[in-house]
Amino acid sequence: MANLRGLVTRVFCVLAVSVVPVATVSAKVSAEEAAKLGDTLTPVGAIKKGNDEGSIPEWNPWPQKGDLSGQDLTAENFPDTIGKLLEEEPKTVLTKDNYSEHADKLTKGHQALFELYPDYRMQVYPTHRNVGYPEEVYKYSKTNATTSYMDGCNDCVRDAEFGFPFPIPKNGVEVMWNHRLRWRGEHVERNNDQAIVQQSGSKQVTKLVENVKFPYTLLGGEHQRIDDKDDIMIYYQSETTSPPRNAGQYLLAWEHVGYRSAWLYNPGLRRVRRAPNVQYDNPYEGTDGQQFYDQVDMYNGAMDRYDYKLVGKKEMLIPYNNYAINQPDLEYEADLLGDKHLNQDLMRYELHRVWVVDATLRDGTSHQFKRRTFYIDEDGWNIVAVDCYDNRDDLWKFQEAANTHLTTGQFVGGAPELIYDLQSGLYFATAMINEGKPNDFSVAYDDQYFSAQALKRRTSR
């Protein structure tokens, strides 16, 4: 088996304009409740034990292999973990003929895909709760449980440091913040390949190079503590390298806690300009409108346009341990991208507990999605699926992340991520990593690298 490419999820904040006053105030949990972390709960707040039926096992994280910025995981080097998963056979296969027997454990989006495409299938494998994080994440998450709080609005997280801010969440906003602030390493240079697959099956591939710094999770005590809306959680820059008509475009973003600063460079205009529209449901550059800015990393950015209801936890069949689909000997057009949907023979699904959060558009605001339902893995705190509804309350788009745990860095993210347009029949794939060079987690960027002035110098050469 060839080397498995690394991955890190790209996520960045969106400008937070307070349209309607929000009374989101959360209380810190007591020391007695926080003591459950590492006891009946995992150090990041999941239920440690399995379910009564035994179909979900007890949490059993894989140990870290190599240093946090080391070479990516390979099946040959780690036969006791990835190697064993790749040898497993599905327990069952869901098809259009039998999926209704499992409907209570399927997202609305998955059910819609079964109805739309007769050949759509889901291979369900044994469940492995192998997701673990560095010890520093555990330490700070326990501290955050008794210190972090929401100060009156959906973007007003305060007194959070390095780890998950709300490992024992009390509302939907806190769950969403755990996704946004999860550990993804310190720095990365990654190649992110994207594709639009039309109804006809024709495919258009775009390639990006992304440079990212995560000030919130810098190791060695160098991290950014969150106390104010101006604090920066993420620095992000992307360069489009192909196709030729889009090559040379740059996006620069600073993800503040409460808003976003962004700049775009278009080689046709030959200037760096402020980009206030890099937010919400505006189309991401180069995606032909198939991905909104706030769909990157499944969801990112300002949360002031929705009310978030915590529905609770539910056992669901979700993408998990998707190592097979990320093998570098696979080709996008030949192996991954089917004419109507991703090659489901390469996807792996497992039964896991997820947090379910319903987001409903707030009166007086606007968005092309009137409603969204988010499914968040309890062990990784990352969003694994989203049902997206239009303004007529019809299911419009479905997002799915091929969830993967990279043990060398103990990162969790989706590679690839899919956006299915259930009304038009086309789909969009992003965060594909098979044909690009391996991600580099050993890079280190200073803050100046992400300045608008530095971008002007790079684009003037």
HUDATA-V69415 format. One record per residue. RES is the residue in three letters. PSI is psi in whole degrees, -180 to 180 (999 if undefined). BURIAL is 1 if it has 9 or more other C-alpha atoms within 8 Angstrom, else 0. Layout:
RES/PSI/BURIAL + RES/PSI/BURIAL
//
This chain:
MET/130/0 + ALA/168/0 + ASN/139/1 + LEU/126/1 + ARG/146/1 + GLY/168/1 + LEU/149/1 + VAL/138/1 + THR/131/1 + ARG/124/0 + VAL/141/1 + PHE/157/1 + CYS/162/1 + VAL/151/1 + LEU/126/1 + ALA/99/1 + VAL/122/0 + SER/98/0 + VAL/-43/0 + VAL/134/0 + PRO/137/0 + VAL/131/0 + ALA/61/0 + THR/99/1 + VAL/126/1 + SER/146/0 + ALA/147/0 + LYS/148/1 + VAL/159/1 + SER/163/0 + ALA/-35/0 + GLU/-42/0 + GLU/-40/0 + ALA/-25/1 + ALA/-14/0 + LYS/-24/1 + LEU/123/1 + GLY/-5/1 + ASP/-95/1 + THR/-23/1 + LEU/155/1 + THR/168/1 + PRO/-16/1 + VAL/10/1 + GLY/1/1 + ALA/159/1 + ILE/124/1 + LYS/-40/1 + LYS/164/0 + GLY/-171/1 + ASN/169/1 + ASP/-31/0 + GLU/-16/0 + GLY/1/0 + SER/-19/1 + ILE/120/1 + PRO/175/1 + GLU/150/1 + TRP/128/1 + ASN/77/0 + PRO/145/0 + TRP/142/1 + PRO/155/0 + GLN/137/1 + LYS/112/0 + GLY/175/0 + ASP/170/0 + LEU/-22/1 + SER/24/1 + GLY/-174/1 + GLN/148/0 + ASP/161/1 + LEU/143/1 + THR/148/1 + ALA/-36/1 + GLU/-41/0 + ASN/-23/0 + PHE/64/1 + PRO/-22/1 + ASP/-8/0 + THR/-87/1 + ILE/-42/1 + GLY/-43/1 + LYS/-39/1 + LEU/-40/0 + LEU/-19/0 + GLU/-11/0 + GLU/154/0 + GLU/150/0 + PRO/145/1 + LYS/-36/0 + THR/161/0 + VAL/123/1 + LEU/136/1 + THR/-180/1 + LYS/-28/1 + ASP/-26/0 + ASN/0/0 + TYR/-29/1 + SER/-23/0 + GLU/-17/0 + HIS/16/0 + ALA/-31/1 + ASP/-13/0 + LYS/15/0 + LEU/144/1 + THR/162/1 + LYS/-33/0 + GLY/-43/1 + HIS/-41/1 + GLN/-38/1 + ALA/-37/1 + LEU/-38/1 + PHE/-39/1 + GLU/-34/0 + LEU/-38/0 + TYR/110/0 + PRO/-26/0 + ASP/4/0 + TYR/138/1 + ARG/157/1 + MET/120/1 + GLN/119/1 + VAL/122/1 + TYR/169/1 + PRO/146/1 + THR/134/1 + HIS/121/0 + ARG/73/1 + ASN/-1/1 + VAL/123/1 + GLY/162/1 + TYR/163/1 + PRO/154/0 + GLU/-32/0 + GLU/-34/0 + VAL/-44/1 + TYR/-46/1 + LYS/-50/1 + TYR/-30/1 + SER/-39/1 + LYS/-39/1 + THR/-44/0 + ASN/-32/1 + ALA/-32/1 + THR/2/1 + THR/-36/1 + SER/145/1 + TYR/164/1 + MET/126/1 + ASP/65/1 + GLY/-4/1 + CYS/165/1 + ASN/-18/1 + ASP/16/1 + CYS/56/1 + VAL/138/1 + ARG/153/1 + ASP/43/1 + ALA/143/1 + GLU/112/1 + PHE/-53/1 + GLY/-168/1 + PHE/129/1 + PRO/-30/1 + PHE/72/1 + PRO/-20/1 + ILE/79/0 + PRO/150/0 + LYS/-9/0 + ASN/173/1 + GLY/-35/1 + VAL/-41/1 + GLU/-38/1 + VAL/-43/1 + MET/-36/0 + TRP/-32/1 + ASN/-39/1 + HIS/-45/1 + ARG/-29/0 + LEU/17/1 + ARG/158/1 + TRP/126/1 + ARG/21/1 + GLY/-166/1 + GLU/-49/1 + HIS/155/1 + VAL/144/1 + GLU/120/1 + ARG/152/1 + ASN/126/1 + ASN/111/1 + ASP/140/1 + GLN/157/1 + ALA/140/1 + ILE/123/1 + VAL/113/1 + GLN/169/1 + GLN/-33/1 + SER/-13/0 + GLY/-6/1 + SER/147/0 + LYS/136/1 + GLN/115/0 + VAL/134/1 + THR/141/1 + LYS/134/1 + LEU/150/1 + VAL/125/1 + GLU/137/1 + ASN/126/1 + VAL/140/1 + LYS/137/1 + PHE/86/1 + PRO/-28/1 + TYR/-25/1 + THR/38/1 + LEU/134/1 + LEU/169/0 + GLY/25/0 + GLY/11/0 + GLU/5/0 + HIS/160/1 + GLN/119/1 + ARG/142/1 + ILE/113/1 + ASP/-11/1 + ASP/155/1 + LYS/-22/1 + ASP/-14/0 + ASP/140/1 + ILE/126/1 + MET/-36/1 + ILE/138/1 + TYR/137/1 + TYR/137/1 + GLN/136/1 + SER/146/1 + GLU/128/1 + THR/126/1 + THR/-20/1 + SER/156/1 + PRO/169/1 + PRO/-34/0 + ARG/-21/0 + ASN/-6/1 + ALA/141/1 + GLY/-1/1 + GLN/139/1 + TYR/144/1 + LEU/129/1 + LEU/133/1 + ALA/141/1 + TRP/121/1 + GLU/98/1 + HIS/166/1 + VAL/-42/1 + GLY/-2/1 + TYR/-178/1 + ARG/137/1 + SER/130/1 + ALA/150/1 + TRP/148/1 + LEU/146/1 + TYR/123/1 + ASN/122/1 + PRO/-24/0 + GLY/-35/0 + LEU/-25/0 + ARG/43/0 + ARG/152/0 + VAL/127/1 + ARG/151/0 + ARG/147/0 + ALA/77/1 + PRO/-17/0 + ASN/3/0 + VAL/77/1 + GLN/163/1 + TYR/-130/1 + ASP/21/1 + ASN/141/1 + PRO/136/1 + TYR/139/1 + GLU/132/0 + GLY/4/0 + THR/6/1 + ASP/34/0 + GLY/6/1 + GLN/-11/1 + GLN/125/1 + PHE/157/1 + TYR/-36/1 + ASP/8/1 + GLN/-7/1 + VAL/138/1 + ASP/33/1 + MET/-40/1 + TYR/137/1 + ASN/163/1 + GLY/-167/1 + ALA/140/1 + MET/24/0 + ASP/-7/1 + ARG/-4/1 + TYR/155/1 + ASP/135/1 + TYR/114/1 + LYS/125/1 + LEU/108/1 + VAL/-38/1 + GLY/-159/0 + LYS/150/0 + LYS/147/0 + GLU/123/1 + MET/153/1 + LEU/113/1 + ILE/158/1 + PRO/134/1 + TYR/142/1 + ASN/50/1 + ASN/67/1 + TYR/-35/1 + ALA/-39/0 + ILE/-10/1 + ASN/14/1 + GLN/134/1 + PRO/-7/1 + ASP/2/0 + LEU/145/1 + GLU/145/1 + TYR/-58/1 + GLU/-36/0 + ALA/-33/0 + ASP/-40/1 + LEU/-48/1 + LEU/100/1 + GLY/169/1 + ASP/-30/1 + LYS/-26/1 + HIS/169/1 + LEU/155/0 + ASN/103/1 + GLN/-12/1 + ASP/-19/0 + LEU/-9/1 + MET/147/1 + ARG/133/1 + TYR/144/1 + GLU/160/1 + LEU/120/1 + HIS/160/1 + ARG/135/1 + VAL/151/1 + TRP/137/1 + VAL/125/1 + VAL/124/1 + ASP/125/1 + ALA/124/1 + THR/132/1 + LEU/131/1 + ARG/144/0 + ASP/138/0 + GLY/-1/0 + THR/173/0 + SER/147/0 + HIS/149/1 + GLN/-19/0 + PHE/116/1 + LYS/-29/1 + ARG/147/1 + ARG/145/1 + THR/122/1 + PHE/141/1 + TYR/117/1 + ILE/123/1 + ASP/131/1 + GLU/-29/1 + ASP/-35/1 + GLY/-16/0 + TRP/20/1 + ASN/146/1 + ILE/127/1 + VAL/-16/1 + ALA/152/1 + VAL/126/1 + ASP/125/1 + CYS/126/1 + TYR/145/1 + ASP/-175/1 + ASN/-1/1 + ARG/6/0 + ASP/21/0 + ASP/141/0 + LEU/123/1 + TRP/-58/1 + LYS/152/1 + PHE/126/1 + GLN/140/1 + GLU/135/1 + ALA/125/1 + ALA/88/1 + ASN/130/1 + THR/140/1 + HIS/119/1 + LEU/107/1 + THR/-32/1 + THR/-41/1 + GLY/-4/1 + GLN/48/1 + PHE/154/1 + VAL/133/1 + GLY/-179/1 + GLY/127/1 + ALA/107/1 + PRO/177/1 + GLU/141/1 + LEU/144/1 + ILE/108/1 + TYR/124/1 + ASP/103/1 + LEU/-11/1 + GLN/-38/0 + SER/-25/0 + GLY/-2/1 + LEU/169/1 + TYR/160/1 + PHE/130/1 + ALA/136/1 + THR/169/1 + ALA/32/1 + MET/141/1 + ILE/6/1 + ASN/-45/1 + GLU/-9/1 + GLY/175/0 + LYS/159/0 + PRO/148/1 + ASN/147/1 + ASP/106/1 + PHE/0/1 + SER/-5/0 + VAL/161/0 + ALA/126/0 + TYR/139/0 + ASP/166/0 + ASP/-32/0 + GLN/-28/0 + TYR/-31/0 + PHE/20/1 + SER/154/0 + ALA/-34/1 + GLN/-41/0 + ALA/-37/1 + LEU/-40/1 + LYS/-41/1 + ARG/-41/0 + ARG/-38/0 + THR/-9/0 + SER/-3/0 + ARG/999/0
//
